[in-house]
Amino acid sequence: MDRDRVLEFFTADRPRLVRLAARILADPAEAEDIVQQAWLRLDRAETSAIDSPGAWLTTVVTRLCLDRLKARVPMPVADDSGDGRAAVSPVDPVDDVVLVDSVGAALHVVVDRLSPTERVAFVLHDSFGVEFAAIAEILDCSPAAARKLASRARARVGGGRGPGADTTDGSEGSADAAVVDAFLAAARRGEFARLVSLLAPDVVVVGDPVAVGIGTPERIEGRDAVAEFFNGAAAAALPVHVDDRPGAAWFDRGAARVAFDFLVADGVVSRIDFRAEERVLRGVRRRRRTGPVTSGPPESSGK
């Protein structure tokens, strides 16, 4: 798109971008700083490659907000990266924008209860009507995981459970962690039949480019193939949270090198992503195992 048209679009779209950043950060002053950083990136970007300015700006502003939340930076940080990435999705999330004032007000009241990724998924979808496919591109996760983040945020807005809260009461997070830990235990022990029972028939394993570069498979499809790959493996994997989901990670000299990002649905593993991008590994947090795992089904898995 012509550079002048893109810059004109930014001027017209600026109020929406400020509202978006303010709802994610719950701080109007910081929102102004974020939008100014987005402007600097746009000014340095190759605008001829930007087909959808609305999608591009939504992605940049949201990622800047996410970085600010994760780093807990109280003042704006100069941006010298020159990152001018356009959104992967060709669909402009500005279309059919839905602004729900009651949701925004509720978010300001409970903002501290939400993790950064939950907050982003919740605001983008519930306040701005962005599709989960576009949210997944921004958060570097699957659409199903983005949907789950938004759902978890809604539950916390209504129920008051904070990020990292203990979910040993049998809630969804506890059930997912039990499935993940049972899977890892079966992998370490070489219990092939148990591994198969914990996998969805159409399960897939996918490695991001960085993980593939250090030796993980790029893609494995099907329950038997995935079980065969993990059978007798994962001895060095430790339980962690990956984007606030129960997962595992391979550590080397105390640092996470590859995160195993699990997606659990209906009590079985439906997808595992090997993730080794630096920004993902920075957010990995150790967690406690759900407890001694026997060779039987985890009690909270619904099996």
N, C-alpha and C positions, 0 to 999 in steps of 0.2 A: 504494500500500500504506500502511496505517496507520503513522504515525510510530513509535509504540512498538514495533510488530512489526519495523520496519526496524532500529531500534537494538538490539533483542534479537538480531536476526540477526547484526549486526556483532559483538556480544559472543561469540556462539557461533562465528562464522567467523574471529575474530581469529587463532587459532593457524595456520590455513591461510594467511591473508594474510601473516603474518610469515614462514612458510616460503617462500612465493612470492617475497617481496621479498629474503629472505636468499639464495636461490639465484640470483636475477638479479644482485644486488650483491656477493655473496660477502662480506657483512659483516653479522653479526647485529645490531650496534648501529645501523647505518644502516637496517636493515630495520625496527627498532622506530620510528625516526624517521619513515620513510615511512608506516607504518601509522597513526601518530598524525596525520600530515597528512591521510591519507584520512578519518580520523574527523572532523577539523575540517571537511572538505568535506561530509561526510555530514550533520553537524550543521547546516550552513548551507543544505543543499539542500532543494528542494521534494520531500519524500519521497513525496507522493501520486502523483508522476509516475514513481516507480521501481517498475516491475513485477517486475523480477528483481534483488533486492539482490546476489546472488552475482555476476551478470554485471557489474553496475554497479561493485561494489567491485573485482573483478578488473581491470576496465578502468582505474579510477582509480589503483590501486596500481601497475599496470604502466606507465602513462604517467608517473607520478611517478618511478619507477625509471629509465625511459628518459631523462627530463629530467636526472636526477642523473648518469647515466652520461655523457651528452653534454656536460654542463656541467663535469663533473669537480669538483663542489662537495664539499669535504671535510666540511663541517658542514651541518646542516639549515638550510633557508632558509624564513623565514616565508612562508606562502601567503595572499595577500590577494586572489587573483583571484576567489574565490567561484565557481569553475568547478564546476558540479554536473551535468556531462553524464552521462547514462545511456548504457550501451552500446546501439548500434543494434540488435544482434542480440537477438531475443527469447528465444533459447535460453540457458539458464543453464549456463555452462561448469563450474559446480561438479558437475554431474551426472556420474556415472561417473568421478570423479577417479582418476587413476593416479599414484601416487607411486613413482618408481623411485629407490631409494636409491643404486644404483650410478651412475646418471646424475648425481645431485647431487654425489656424491663426485668424479666425474671432472670436473665443471664447476668445482669449487673448485680443482682442480689446474691447469686450463688456462684459467681465466677470462680472463686477460689476452690470450689469443690471439683472442678473439672481439670483433667490433665490437658496439656497443650493440644494434643491430637484430637481429643474428645471435643474440646472447645471449638476447634477449627471445623470439624465435621458437623457439629451441631449448628453453628452459626451459618455456615455456607448453605446447608440444606434447609434448615427450618426457618431461617430468617431471610435468605436470599434465593431460595429455590434452585440452587445449583444441583445438577444431577450427580448421583454417586460415582458415575464413571469419571466425571471431571474432578471430583474431590479425590478420588483414588490416584489420579495423575499427580495432583498437587502433593499428596501425602506419601506417594510412592508405595502404595499398597493395592490390594485388590478391591474392586467395588463392594464385594461382600464384607470385607474388613472395614471399609469406610462406613457402610450401613450399620455395622455392629458398633462402631465408635459413636455414631450419632444416637443409636438406640440406648447405649450405656449412659451417654450424657443426659438424655431425657430422663432416664431412671434416677440419675443423681440429682438432677434439678428438682424432681418431684420427691425423692426420698431422702436426700441429704447425705448420701454416702460420699466421702471425699476420695480423691485419687490415692491409690495405694492402700485403701482401707482393707481391713481384714474381711475376707469373704468366706470364712470357714463355716458359715451358717448354711451352706448348701446352695448358695447363689450360683449364677451362671459362671462367674469367674472362677470359683472354686471347682466347679464341675469340669471346666475346660482344663484347668491346671492338673486335675487328677488324671484326665485322659492323656495329656502331654507327658506327665511323669510316668504313667503306666507304659506308654509307648517307649520312652527312653530306657526304662528298666528292662523291658522285653528285648530291646535292641542289644543292650549290654550283655544280657544272658543268652542271647542267641535263641530266643523262643519264637521261632518262625510262625507257628500257628497263632500265637498270641498277637504278634505283629499284624498278621492278616486280619484278625478279628477287630483290631483297633483302627483299620483303614477303610475309608469309603471305596466302593468299587471303582470310581472314576478319579481317585486321588491322583494328584500331580505334584511333582517336585520340580522347582524352578530355581536356577541360580542367576543372580544378577551378574552383570559383566565383570565386576571386580571379583566376586566370589569365584566365577568360572576361571578368571585369570590366575587364581592361586590354587586351582585344582578341583573345585566342586563340579559335579555334572551340570550341564546346561539345562537338561530337562529329562525327567523320568515320568512315564505315564503308566497308570494301572496298579491295582493293589498288589499283585504278586511281584511285579518288578520293583516297586518301592520297598516292599518287605524284604526282598532279596538284597537290595542295596544296604539296608540298615541292619540286617541280621548279623549279630556279633560285633556291631560297630557302636559308635557314640560313647565309647568309654570315657572320653575326655570332655564330654559335653556337660556343662553345669546349668542348673535351672536359673533362668533370668526372666525379666520382663522385656519384651520387645514392643515398643510403642504401646506400653501398658497392657499388652496381652501376654499370657503365660507362654514362654518358649524356652529355648536353651541357647547356649553359645559355646563355641570352642575358644578357650583362652590360651594364650602363650605369654609366659613371663608376666602374668597378672593382668594382661590386657586382652580384651575381647577381639578376636580376629574374624570370626564368622558367626553371625547370629542365625539361629534356626527359628524362623517365624512361622508358627503353626496357626492354621485356621481350623477350628473344631466346629462341626455342625452335627446336631442330633447324636452327640456322644461318640463320634468317630472323627478321625483326622481326614479332612477333605483336601488340604493343600499344605505344603511346606515350602517356604522360600528361604534359600540360602542368601543372606544379605551381608555384604561386606563393605558397603559404602561408609565413609568416615562419619557422615552425619547420622547414620543409623547406629553405628557402634557407639557413638558418644552418648546416645540415649539409653543404652543397655544398662539395666539395673539388676543386681543379683536378687534372687528371691529364695525363700525357703521351700523345700520340697513339701508336697502335700502330706507327707507322712510315709511310713513303711508301705511299700507297694508289693502285694502278693501277686501270685500268678493268676489270680482271679480278676474279674472285672472290677474297676474302681467303683466304690459304692455310690458315688455321686454322678456317675456317667449315664445313669438311666438304663444300663444294660441289664 
